[in-house]
Amino acid sequence: MKRRLIMTPGPTEIRDNVKNTFLAPVTNPDLDLDFVEYYSEVCNNLKTIFNTENDVLILNGEGILGLEASCASLIEPGDKVLCINNGIFGKGFGDFAKLYGADVTYYSADLKRSIDVKELSDFLDSNPNFKIATLVHCETPSGITNPIDMLCPLLKSKGIITVVDSVSAFAGEPLLTDKWQIDIVIAGSQKCLSASPGLTILSISPDAWDAMRNRKNPIASFYSNLLLWENWYEKKAFPYTQPESNIHQLNRAVLNVLEECDFISRHKNTAEKIRKIFTDCGFELYANSGFSNTVTTILLPDGVSFINLFETMKNDFGVLIGGGFDFLENKIFRIGHMGENCYDEKIYLTLKSLDEAFEKLGVPKGKKLHKVYAELD
Ligand SMILES: *Cc1c(COP(=O)(O)O)cnc(C)c1O
């Protein structure tokens, strides 16, 4: 592969010390009990980012496995599941729930705004009796972060088990899993943690474990069955062989995050700067509220197609940017400022390349993004 600057909202750039872990010594993770201790240590490091004392698991699959495993393990046929939907991932969560027999109700809200707590509260007053609710922390396709700090305690106060997709927010947005009483939080290796794609991480509360244990019907999956992991540490056994090299990589990436005390502020400050620069230069942001710390979604200027912008950025400057899919296709472009992407030099290079790409694509001359950026510092 050619060297690229990957400024997409995941996968992200990977630091050399993370890549280099592939040279670390390996063992047989099934037989060597030292590996059990090591895996447990990596989970403990991750707990610091989750802010939880709940169990944390690392599963061998991309973030999607975390979403599917949560649905497969919690949902029984006929269970009432509330899917909170203000974007593509929010809506898509319902499809996983239906696969496992859920009776899905969508709470569908404005796609350009974060979920309003008061409105959800009014909805719950007249629509009770949900067993599970699915939520998305950061709607990556639209760049909107939902206030899970208020939504999850509200749902929990109604006795609803909450499952939060935090794949693109984890380590970039504030997350207080225990304080906010979140039953399952799902993260991924390839977004703000900036390791390779291929691992998903879940925190699982005692209530979520109880719901799985107290099912009437067995879980209709093997690889997505979280109960197989129950008491893995006490049993000193994994359900199947663990991808040791990927876990070495993940741990190094987690340590990189933890070695920097204020990684959330770096994301917040960068996101604020990027929004200010684009609006100062006459661009329009897609979102109206709930602006994400980790991804910014900007409307394409008149007359510019995404494919032309993407190809120019890639071929002329070696920079990859994100686009829109579904209802956002060819309407927006996205910059992922997650983890390793969220540093001044990379943002500057991206903005400078965008300035030149827009000039090449005939967008009328306005203020230069990279110049406004330099002036802000
Ligand atoms: C990236 C992401 C996932 C994982 O899905 P992929 O698109 O396959 O990477 C899940 N949820 C959200 C919100 C994501 O941003």
Ligand as a Chemical Component Dictionary entry (heavy atoms), coordinates in Angstrom:
data_LIG
# 
_chem_comp.id                   LIG 
_chem_comp.type                 NON-POLYMER 
_chem_comp.pdbx_formal_charge   0 
_chem_comp.three_letter_code    LIG 
# 
loop_
_chem_comp_atom.comp_id 
_chem_comp_atom.atom_id 
_chem_comp_atom.alt_atom_id 
_chem_comp_atom.type_symbol 
_chem_comp_atom.charge 
_chem_comp_atom.model_Cartn_x 
_chem_comp_atom.model_Cartn_y 
_chem_comp_atom.model_Cartn_z 
_chem_comp_atom.pdbx_ordinal 
LIG C1 C1 C 0 -17.194 2.623  12.820 1  
LIG C2 C2 C 0 -18.438 2.417  13.546 2  
LIG C3 C3 C 0 -18.920 1.134  13.805 3  
LIG C4 C4 C 0 -18.219 -0.068 13.280 4  
LIG O1 O1 O 0 -18.630 -0.253 11.993 5  
LIG P1 P1 P 0 -17.779 -0.147 10.652 6  
LIG O2 O2 O 0 -18.555 0.831  9.832  7  
LIG O3 O3 O 0 -17.782 -1.472 10.079 8  
LIG O4 O4 O 0 -16.403 0.343  10.974 9  
LIG C5 C5 C 0 -20.070 1.017  14.549 10 
LIG N1 N1 N 0 -20.729 2.093  15.015 11 
LIG C6 C6 C 0 -20.312 3.353  14.773 12 
LIG C7 C7 C 0 -21.081 4.504  15.323 13 
LIG C8 C8 C 0 -19.153 3.551  14.036 14 
LIG O5 O5 O 0 -18.712 4.787  13.789 15 
# 
loop_
_chem_comp_bond.comp_id 
_chem_comp_bond.atom_id_1 
_chem_comp_bond.atom_id_2 
_chem_comp_bond.value_order 
_chem_comp_bond.pdbx_ordinal 
LIG C1 C2 SING 1  
LIG C2 C3 SING 2  
LIG C2 C8 DOUB 3  
LIG C3 C4 SING 4  
LIG C3 C5 DOUB 5  
LIG C4 O1 SING 6  
LIG O1 P1 SING 7  
LIG P1 O2 DOUB 8  
LIG P1 O3 SING 9  
LIG P1 O4 SING 10 
LIG C5 N1 SING 11 
LIG N1 C6 DOUB 12 
LIG C6 C7 SING 13 
LIG C6 C8 SING 14 
LIG C8 O5 SING 15 
# 
